[in-house]
């Protein structure tokens, strides 16, 4: 507490400041000669009441200045604590300082300055804080004058700048530390001097010294103007706080955050490893290698536990600060191995990170790999760290980082950070491995369910393509088929199951099998789709009852079913939510036939309709799934235009047409499965088909039997004459006895010899086994024994019973 009771402008002042303190002048006898205004304010005694009287009268009874508490010598004067009586009688504890005033006489007068003890103690504490802040604080501090020259710096700034205090003094602010833009610092400092507005900024500059351990420094700098109590500008106070550790922590946190979005962007194992390497170089290392166990690369099943030193490794990715990757002795995809003692091998065997803050290139373990050791010495690799890639308790591989251009060694914080990033990458790598296994299994299942070779038939020439989706999308449920039917006809099918993965592939297999079974019944296309729709509804009900463990996916599909007859040259088609086929004619533009769309399979209860039209011989029909024409980067109309272009010349070979469709319609990595079937229609000549209209009279059986025998002989199939006559006799007899006229017999010479008997009855014959005592009932049994296969198909007018015989093989030459 000072005598004036108010702090001067510019900050707290000393309690013994003579301009404001309580002061008095006492002669050698102890008589008061002078009394200040501050003394009057502090003690309450006016000057006229005190001057000329002994100062001892102001002390409590019996006290003297010589008995002052803590009295000590300070130079020529004294200091200590003394009790003084206030004018109102209170006893005040004051601190005093006494300084001799010499004149012409031998005995001096004394200048006394007193202040409140509490105020003095508070001021002394503040001074201790100021001194400690300047001398002991880790914050670098400097005082510069109005010309921006260093006057004084504290030890902390000496250590930061690696320059003694005496080499700072007299030099301009900012020109001491290399790497700092001195001109910019001085412009900012002058602005602070002129405006009085404090300035806080950040600076980054390279290490003052070189070698391992030296690294760029990041400082937070503050400048503010300092003035005397009168407001006169004295200069600036310059403080520097080293935030390098904080900066590194923020960088590490930013790296972890970035890793969340940049590692594992795809379910591709190699890409995930590359993303980890690219993230770490150059921010954490000069070179990074990612080596995975060969079993991981091959997507084999792994077991938790330690990795043997003999385990096979494969380099999956590496990244360097230089394009030619001088650090690496193996390339991506190549096998690699580390000798015992090398950090990656120690990391794999122990399952723990390995830090080599300083690599001793003369250590014995370096010599165990001559090539790598020579490369390390050539580059001057001085620090390394290896972290295991662990996921779900299973070691995937190891990531190794080295530094040779960056002079700073790796530390424990770096190892923890890389371990965190490695663990994140390992999870993504394991996910990619598991997905690859599932994708491979689904693809294998799907390929096993698709037709490997198209069946032999003469109705159409066919070519096809199946292209699975990229690994990201997963295997789908697209399929196609060609199914030979009776009467030299052929069924063509293309379908697409909703969804991807094993579930879609398995559903596709079930639907394909169902279509095959229903096609053997010779059902019309619209009726066949109705039965398949019922099946999909039942599958959906099963999936719903099974719950998420099996049927979490919606079961649905689209399908197109077509039947082509090479004798009549007519095709009948029906579709369930599937794109219509494209038909290319030899002398007409490509067209999409008008086929009623029908609902997708699985909705249930909705009707399907067929369309029938004639197809001239040589017409090319393209059946396809929607992945062929639909794409995210184009409109579906563009897809159809490209399809028309690919089919513009139907006289080309079908394989060439298929290649053109792939090239013009599909990207390199389609996001959906694509299956398409391209066929060229054929027809049977009139010479290969003969038919007779018969009356429903048993007498015609013998005649028509002989006609059939003569026709077979005319075709050069004498070996089949007897069997043909037997089949014709039994089938016509059946039609006469149980059918409704008129009756038609047709013989077809195709890949097989086909015999068809039609009538207007819808009654289906049954195969019966007659007993030895029965006189009849052996007709169809004999037909079944003689024919390769036989069956019944229903028409709008009635039914047709047919039987096929294999043609005799030509004699071997």
ZAMARGU-4260 file (C-alpha; in steps of 0.2 Angstrom, whole numbers, plus 5000, padded with zeros to 4 digits):
<rodrens>
0) 5000/5000/5000 | 5008/5016/4995 | 5006/5033/5002 | 4995/5040/4988 | 4983/5026/4988
5) 4982/5025/4969 | 4992/5016/4956 | 5001/5026/4943 | 4997/5024/4925 | 5008/5010/4918
10) 5006/4997/4932 | 5010/4994/4951 | 5024/5004/4958 | 5036/5001/4972 | 5029/5005/4990
15) 5044/5015/4993 | 5042/5026/4978 | 5048/5043/4985 | 5036/5052/4973 | 5021/5045/4983
20) 5027/5036/4998 | 5026/5042/5016 | 5042/5050/5019 | 5050/5061/5033 | 5067/5069/5036
25) 5074/5067/5054 | 5090/5076/5060 | 5104/5067/5070 | 5095/5070/5086 | 5079/5062/5080
30) 5069/5078/5077 | 5057/5079/5062 | 5063/5091/5050 | 5052/5088/5035 | 5035/5079/5033
35) 5027/5073/5017 | 5009/5073/5011 | 5010/5054/5010 | 5015/5053/5028 | 5001/5064/5033
40) 4989/5053/5023 | 4996/5037/5031 | 4998/5042/5049 | 4985/5056/5050 | 4997/5068/5058
45) 4999/5085/5049 | 5016/5093/5046 | 5014/5107/5058 | 5010/5095/5072 | 5025/5084/5069
50) 5039/5095/5062 | 5051/5101/5076 | 5046/5086/5088 | 5055/5070/5091 | 5050/5056/5080
55) 5050/5045/5095 | 5034/5053/5100 | 5025/5044/5085 | 5031/5027/5092 | 5021/5018/5105
60) 5027/5021/5123 | 5045/5013/5126 | 5048/5009/5108 | 5063/5016/5098 | 5069/5015/5080
65) 5085/5006/5086 | 5073/4992/5093 | 5064/4990/5076 | 5060/4972/5072 | 5071/4964/5058
70) 5082/4979/5058 | 5096/4976/5045 | 5109/4986/5037 | 5107/4990/5018 | 5121/5000/5011
75) 5123/5016/5021 | 5105/5014/5028 | 5094/5003/5037 | 5078/4994/5035 | 5066/4984/5046
80) 5048/4984/5054 | 5042/4997/5066 | 5026/5000/5076 | 5019/5018/5074 | 5005/5027/5083
85) 4991/5034/5071 | 4984/5051/5076 | 4968/5042/5081 | 4978/5031/5093 | 4978/5015/5082
90) 4994/5005/5082 | 5001/5003/5064 | 5014/4990/5058 | 5025/4998/5045 | 5040/4994/5036
95) 5053/5007/5035 | 5069/5012/5026 | 5081/5025/5032 | 5094/5033/5021 | 5107/5046/5028
100) 5108/5063/5020 | 5125/5071/5021 | 5128/5089/5022 | 5142/5101/5027 | 5142/5094/5044
105) 5149/5078/5050 | 5132/5071/5057 | 5119/5067/5043 | 5100/5069/5043 | 5090/5054/5039
110) 5077/5051/5025 | 5064/5039/5032 | 5051/5031/5020 | 5038/5020/5028 | 5024/5009/5020
115) 5010/4997/5026 | 5018/4980/5029 | 5004/4971/5020 | 5006/4982/5005 | 5024/4979/5005
120) 5022/4960/5006 | 5010/4960/4991 | 5022/4970/4981 | 5036/4959/4985 | 5026/4944/4980
125) 5022/4952/4963 | 5040/4956/4960 | 5044/4938/4964 | 5032/4932/4951 | 5039/4944/4938
130) 5056/4939/4942 | 5051/4920/4941 | 5042/4923/4925 | 5057/4930/4917 | 5070/4919/4924
135) 5062/4902/4927 | 5047/4901/4916 | 5048/4890/4900 | 5041/4904/4890 | 5054/4913/4880
140) 5054/4932/4884 | 5064/4946/4877 | 5064/4965/4880 | 5067/4976/4864 | 5069/4994/4864
145) 5060/5006/4852 | 5072/5003/4839 | 5068/4984/4840 | 5085/4979/4847 | 5086/4966/4860
150) 5090/4973/4877 | 5087/4958/4888 | 5082/4939/4885 | 5078/4926/4898 | 5086/4909/4899
155) 5071/4900/4891 | 5073/4910/4875 | 5092/4907/4875 | 5088/4888/4875 | 5075/4890/4861
160) 5087/4900/4850 | 5102/4890/4855 | 5111/4907/4856 | 5118/4915/4872 | 5110/4931/4878
165) 5125/4942/4874 | 5124/4937/4856 | 5106/4943/4856 | 5109/4960/4864 | 5110/4974/4851
170) 5104/4964/4837 | 5087/4967/4828 | 5072/4957/4833 | 5069/4942/4822 | 5087/4941/4814
175) 5094/4930/4827 | 5086/4913/4822 | 5088/4906/4805 | 5073/4902/4795 | 5062/4916/4803
180) 5056/4930/4791 | 5065/4944/4800 | 5058/4958/4789 | 5040/4952/4792 | 5043/4951/4811
185) 5050/4968/4811 | 5035/4975/4801 | 5023/4967/4813 | 5033/4974/4828 | 5033/4992/4822
190) 5014/4991/4820 | 5013/4986/4838 | 5024/5000/4843 | 5013/5012/4833 | 4996/5006/4838
195) 4998/4999/4855 | 4988/4984/4849 | 4995/4967/4855 | 4999/4954/4841 | 4998/4935/4843
200) 5005/4925/4828 | 5012/4908/4824 | 5029/4904/4816 | 5037/4888/4810 | 5055/4887/4805
205) 5068/4873/4803 | 5080/4867/4816 | 5094/4877/4822 | 5105/4862/4823 | 5106/4847/4811
210) 5106/4829/4814 | 5095/4816/4822 | 5084/4824/4835 | 5083/4841/4827 | 5066/4845/4819
215) 5056/4860/4813 | 5050/4871/4828 | 5032/4878/4830 | 5031/4894/4841 | 5016/4905/4847
220) 5023/4922/4847 | 5015/4937/4856 | 5021/4956/4855 | 5015/4970/4866 | 5021/4987/4869
225) 5029/4992/4886 | 5028/5010/4893 | 5034/5019/4909 | 5022/5026/4922 | 5020/5042/4912
230) 5015/5033/4896 | 5031/5035/4887 | 5034/5020/4875 | 5050/5011/4880 | 5049/4996/4868
235) 5041/4979/4866 | 5040/4963/4876 | 5042/4948/4865 | 5036/4931/4871 | 5039/4914/4863
240) 5029/4899/4868 | 5036/4882/4860 | 5020/4873/4854 | 5029/4860/4844 | 5023/4846/4855
245) 5005/4853/4854 | 5007/4855/4835 | 5013/4837/4833 | 4999/4831/4844 | 4986/4840/4833
250) 4995/4833/4817 | 4993/4815/4824 | 4975/4818/4828 | 4972/4825/4811 | 4981/4809/4804
255) 4970/4798/4814 | 4954/4807/4808 | 4960/4807/4790 | 4963/4788/4791 | 4945/4785/4795
260) 4940/4792/4778 | 4955/4786/4768 | 4959/4769/4773 | 4947/4755/4768 | 4938/4765/4755
265) 4936/4749/4745 | 4935/4730/4749 | 4951/4728/4739 | 4965/4721/4749 | 4979/4728/4739
270) 4971/4745/4738 | 4969/4746/4757 | 4987/4742/4759 | 4992/4756/4747 | 4980/4768/4756
275) 4990/4765/4773 | 5006/4768/4764 | 5001/4783/4755 | 4994/4791/4772 | 5010/4788/4781
280) 5022/4795/4768 | 5029/4808/4769 | 5020/4814/4785 | 5026/4800/4796 | 5040/4792/4786
285) 5052/4793/4771 | 5047/4775/4766 | 5034/4763/4771 | 5032/4745/4766 | 5016/4734/4770
290) 5020/4715/4769 | 5006/4703/4772 | 5006/4684/4775 | 5004/4674/4760 | 4989/4666/4767
295) 4981/4683/4769 | 4984/4687/4750 | 4977/4670/4745 | 4962/4673/4756 | 4965/4657/4766
300) 4958/4654/4783 | 4969/4660/4797 | 4971/4655/4815 | 4974/4667/4830 | 4991/4666/4838
305) 5010/4670/4835 | 5017/4669/4818 | 5031/4658/4814 | 5048/4665/4808 | 5046/4654/4793
310) 5029/4661/4788 | 5029/4667/4770 | 5027/4685/4767 | 5022/4695/4751 | 5025/4713/4748
315) 5008/4721/4745 | 5012/4739/4744 | 5026/4752/4748 | 5027/4771/4746 | 5043/4782/4746
320) 5046/4801/4746 | 5056/4797/4729 | 5047/4790/4714 | 5060/4777/4711 | 5058/4769/4728
325) 5076/4767/4732 | 5073/4759/4749 | 5065/4744/4742 | 5073/4728/4737 | 5057/4719/4732
330) 5042/4725/4722 | 5023/4724/4725 | 5017/4706/4723 | 5034/4698/4726 | 5038/4687/4740
335) 5049/4694/4754 | 5058/4687/4770 | 5067/4696/4784 | 5081/4688/4794 | 5080/4686/4813
340) 5084/4702/4821 | 5076/4714/4809 | 5062/4724/4816 | 5048/4717/4804 | 5052/4699/4809
345) 5053/4703/4828 | 5037/4712/4826 | 5028/4697/4818 | 5035/4684/4830 | 5031/4694/4846
350) 5015/4702/4839 | 5021/4719/4847 | 5027/4735/4839 | 5046/4737/4838 | 5054/4754/4839
355) 5072/4757/4833 | 5074/4775/4837 | 5092/4775/4832 | 5097/4761/4820 | 5114/4754/4822
360) 5120/4750/4805 | 5135/4741/4812 | 5124/4729/4822 | 5126/4710/4817 | 5108/4708/4812
365) 5111/4721/4798 | 5124/4709/4790 | 5111/4695/4789 | 5103/4703/4774 | 5117/4709/4763
370) 5106/4718/4750 | 5095/4727/4763 | 5110/4731/4774 | 5119/4739/4759 | 5104/4749/4754
375) 5102/4755/4772 | 5120/4761/4773 | 5119/4769/4756 | 5104/4779/4761 | 5109/4783/4779
380) 5093/4775/4787 | 5094/4780/4805 | 5077/4776/4813 | 5064/4763/4810 | 5048/4756/4818
385) 5038/4741/4814 | 5020/4737/4819 | 5010/4721/4817 | 4994/4722/4807 | 4982/4713/4820
390) 4963/4711/4817 | 4952/4700/4828 | 4967/4692/4836 | 4974/4687/4819 | 4991/4693/4812
395) 4988/4699/4795 | 5006/4706/4792 | 5018/4720/4796 | 5020/4738/4792 | 5037/4745/4792
400) 5043/4763/4792 | 5060/4771/4791 | 5067/4788/4790 | 5083/4794/4781 | 5079/4811/4774
405) 5069/4816/4789 | 5082/4819/4803 | 5070/4816/4818 | 5070/4799/4825 | 5054/4790/4829
410) 5048/4790/4847 | 5035/4781/4857 | 5021/4793/4852 | 5025/4789/4834 | 5025/4771/4837
415) 5008/4772/4846 | 5001/4782/4832 | 5007/4770/4818 | 5000/4756/4829 | 4983/4764/4829
420) 4983/4767/4810 | 4990/4749/4808 | 4976/4742/4818 | 4963/4752/4808 | 4971/4746/4792
425) 4971/4728/4798 | 4953/4728/4801 | 4950/4734/4784 | 4962/4721/4776 | 4953/4707/4786
430) 4936/4713/4780 | 4943/4714/4762 | 4950/4696/4764 | 4934/4690/4771 | 4924/4698/4757
435) 4936/4691/4744 | 4932/4674/4751 | 4914/4676/4751 | 4914/4684/4734 | 4925/4670/4727
440) 4913/4657/4735 | 4898/4666/4727 | 4906/4668/4710 | 4911/4649/4711 | 4893/4645/4716
445) 4886/4655/4702 | 4897/4649/4689 | 4893/4631/4694 | 4874/4635/4692 | 4876/4643/4675
450) 4877/4632/4660 | 4894/4628/4655 | 4890/4623/4637 | 4875/4626/4628 | 4865/4611/4623
455) 4866/4604/4605 | 4850/4609/4595 | 4847/4615/4577 | 4834/4628/4580 | 4846/4642/4584
460) 4864/4646/4583 | 4869/4654/4600 | 4883/4664/4609 | 4883/4671/4626 | 4893/4681/4639
465) 4892/4682/4658 | 4901/4696/4667 | 4901/4697/4686 | 4900/4713/4694 | 4915/4721/4702
470) 4921/4715/4719 | 4913/4730/4727 | 4896/4726/4721 | 4897/4707/4724 | 4890/4693/4714
475) 4873/4694/4707 | 4859/4682/4702 | 4859/4684/4683 | 4857/4669/4672 | 4853/4663/4655
480) 4848/4646/4647 | 4844/4637/4631 | 4833/4622/4633 | 4829/4610/4619 | 4810/4606/4618
485) 4800/4593/4609 | 4796/4595/4591 | 4814/4602/4587 | 4809/4618/4596 | 4820/4627/4608
490) 4817/4638/4624 | 4827/4653/4628 | 4828/4660/4645 | 4836/4675/4653 | 4833/4681/4671
495) 4839/4692/4685 | 4837/4689/4704 | 4836/4704/4715 | 4852/4708/4726 | 4870/4701/4727
500) 4880/4688/4736 | 4878/4670/4740 | 4859/4672/4743 | 4856/4679/4726 | 4867/4666/4718
505) 4858/4652/4727 | 4841/4659/4723 | 4846/4660/4705 | 4850/4641/4705 | 4834/4637/4712
510) 4824/4647/4699 | 4835/4640/4685 | 4831/4623/4690 | 4812/4627/4692 | 4812/4634/4674
515) 4821/4618/4667 | 4808/4607/4676 | 4793/4617/4670 | 4800/4618/4652 | 4801/4599/4651
520) 4782/4600/4654 | 4780/4610/4638 | 4771/4624/4646 | 4767/4640/4636 | 4778/4654/4641
525) 4764/4664/4651 | 4759/4648/4661 | 4777/4644/4665 | 4780/4661/4672 | 4765/4660/4683
530) 4772/4644/4690 | 4789/4652/4693 | 4780/4667/4701 | 4772/4655/4713 | 4788/4648/4718
535) 4796/4665/4721 | 4781/4669/4733 | 4784/4653/4742 | 4803/4657/4744 | 4799/4674/4750
540) 4787/4666/4763 | 4801/4654/4769 | 4813/4668/4770 | 4802/4679/4781 | 4798/4664/4792
545) 4817/4661/4794 | 4821/4678/4799 | 4837/4689/4797 | 4848/4673/4799 | 4843/4667/4782
550) 4830/4678/4773 | 4835/4696/4777 | 4836/4700/4759 | 4820/4703/4748 | 4818/4688/4736
555) 4812/4694/4719 | 4817/4692/4701 | 4814/4696/4683 | 4813/4684/4669 | 4810/4682/4650
560) 4805/4665/4643 | 4804/4663/4624 | 4800/4647/4613 | 4805/4646/4595 | 4799/4634/4582
565) 4811/4631/4568 | 4797/4623/4557 | 4784/4637/4558 | 4797/4650/4561 | 4787/4658/4575
570) 4792/4663/4592 | 4781/4665/4608 | 4788/4676/4622 | 4782/4681/4639 | 4791/4692/4652
575) 4790/4696/4670 | 4797/4713/4673 | 4811/4710/4661 | 4818/4720/4647 | 4811/4715/4630
580) 4824/4707/4618 | 4831/4716/4603 | 4828/4708/4586 | 4840/4712/4572 | 4833/4708/4554
585) 4844/4706/4539 | 4833/4718/4529 | 4825/4729/4543 | 4830/4740/4557 | 4833/4733/4575
590) 4817/4732/4584 | 4810/4729/4602 | 4795/4718/4600 | 4779/4723/4609 | 4778/4710/4623
595) 4767/4714/4638 | 4779/4718/4652 | 4771/4708/4666 | 4775/4710/4684 | 4791/4705/4692
600) 4792/4688/4699 | 4787/4687/4718 | 4772/4699/4718 | 4760/4685/4716 | 4742/4684/4709
605) 4745/4695/4694 | 4743/4688/4676 | 4756/4686/4662 | 4753/4687/4644 | 4762/4680/4629
610) 4766/4688/4612 | 4768/4678/4596 | 4777/4684/4580 | 4786/4677/4565 | 4805/4677/4564
615) 4813/4675/4547 | 4828/4664/4546 | 4844/4672/4550 | 4836/4685/4562 | 4847/4689/4577
620) 4839/4690/4594 | 4848/4698/4609 | 4842/4693/4626 | 4850/4702/4641 | 4848/4708/4659
625) 4846/4726/4664 | 4865/4728/4668 | 4869/4729/4650 | 4859/4744/4646 | 4858/4753/4662
630) 4873/4763/4670 | 4875/4777/4682 | 4884/4788/4670 | 4871/4788/4656 | 4853/4787/4652
635) 4845/4771/4648 | 4840/4778/4630 | 4859/4779/4627 | 4861/4761/4632 | 4847/4756/4619
640) 4856/4766/4605 | 4872/4757/4609 | 4863/4740/4608 | 4856/4744/4591 | 4873/4749/4585
645) 4880/4733/4591 | 4867/4723/4582 | 4867/4734/4566 | 4875/4720/4556 | 4867/4704/4560
650) 4876/4694/4547 | 4892/4695/4557 | 4898/4680/4568 | 4889/4680/4584 | 4905/4680/4594
655) 4910/4696/4586 | 4893/4703/4590 | 4895/4698/4608 | 4912/4706/4608 | 4905/4722/4601
660) 4891/4723/4614 | 4904/4721/4628 | 4915/4734/4621 | 4902/4747/4617 | 4890/4744/4632
665) 4900/4739/4647 | 4913/4748/4658 | 4929/4740/4663 | 4921/4736/4680 | 4902/4735/4679
670) 4893/4738/4695 | 4880/4725/4691 | 4880/4707/4684 | 4877/4706/4666 | 4871/4691/4656
675) 4866/4691/4638 | 4862/4677/4625 | 4863/4681/4607 | 4854/4668/4595 | 4852/4667/4576
680) 4837/4658/4570 | 4837/4643/4559 | 4823/4634/4551 | 4820/4616/4545 | 4818/4613/4527
685) 4802/4606/4520 | 4811/4590/4515 | 4814/4586/4534 | 4796/4587/4539 | 4781/4577/4533
690) 4764/4575/4540 | 4747/4566/4536 | 4730/4570/4541 | 4721/4554/4547 | 4703/4549/4550
695) 4698/4542/4567 | 4697/4524/4560 | 4707/4509/4565 | 4709/4504/4547 | 4721/4519/4544
700) 4734/4512/4556 | 4741/4499/4544 | 4742/4511/4530 | 4750/4525/4539 | 4763/4513/4547
705) 4768/4508/4529 | 4769/4527/4524 | 4780/4531/4539 | 4792/4516/4535 | 4793/4522/4517
710) 4797/4540/4522 | 4810/4534/4534 | 4818/4524/4521 | 4818/4539/4509 | 4828/4548/4522
715) 4841/4535/4522 | 4836/4529/4539 | 4832/4511/4535 | 4839/4505/4552 | 4825/4515/4561
720) 4811/4510/4550 | 4805/4495/4561 | 4805/4505/4577 | 4797/4520/4568 | 4783/4509/4562
725) 4780/4502/4579 | 4780/4519/4587 | 4768/4526/4574 | 4757/4511/4575 | 4755/4512/4594
730) 4753/4531/4595 | 4740/4532/4581 | 4730/4517/4588 | 4730/4527/4605 | 4723/4542/4596
735) 4710/4532/4587 | 4704/4523/4602 | 4704/4537/4615 | 4706/4554/4606 | 4695/4565/4596
740) 4698/4568/4577 | 4705/4574/4566 | 4721/4565/4569 | 4738/4572/4563 | 4754/4562/4561
745) 4771/4572/4558 | 4788/4565/4556 | 4803/4577/4559 | 4821/4573/4554 | 4832/4584/4565
750) 4846/4579/4577 | 4834/4565/4582 | 4820/4557/4572 | 4804/4564/4580 | 4786/4556/4578
755) 4771/4567/4583 | 4753/4562/4584 | 4740/4576/4588 | 4722/4575/4591 | 4709/4587/4598
760) 4707/4578/4615 | 4714/4585/4631 | 4715/4568/4639 | 4732/4563/4644 | 4738/4545/4641
765) 4747/4536/4655 | 4760/4523/4654 | 4754/4507/4661 | 4763/4490/4664 | 4751/4476/4658
770) 4751/4459/4667 | 4755/4443/4657 | 4737/4439/4656 | 4731/4456/4649 | 4728/4457/4630
775) 4731/4476/4629 | 4739/4490/4639 | 4756/4488/4632 | 4756/4502/4619 | 4764/4517/4628
780) 4776/4505/4637 | 4782/4499/4620 | 4784/4517/4615 | 4794/4521/4630 | 4805/4506/4628
785) 4809/4510/4609 | 4810/4529/4610 | 4825/4539/4618 | 4812/4550/4626 | 4793/4554/4624
790) 4780/4565/4631 | 4764/4575/4629 | 4762/4594/4626 | 4745/4603/4625 | 4740/4615/4612
795) 4725/4626/4610 | 4716/4613/4600 | 4721/4598/4610 | 4737/4588/4613 | 4752/4581/4605
800) 4761/4564/4610 | 4778/4564/4603 | 4793/4552/4604 | 4811/4554/4599 | 4823/4541/4592
805) 4842/4544/4590 | 4848/4544/4572 | 4859/4530/4567 | 4877/4534/4568 | 4886/4535/4551
810) 4898/4521/4548 | 4916/4524/4554 | 4929/4526/4540
</rodrens>
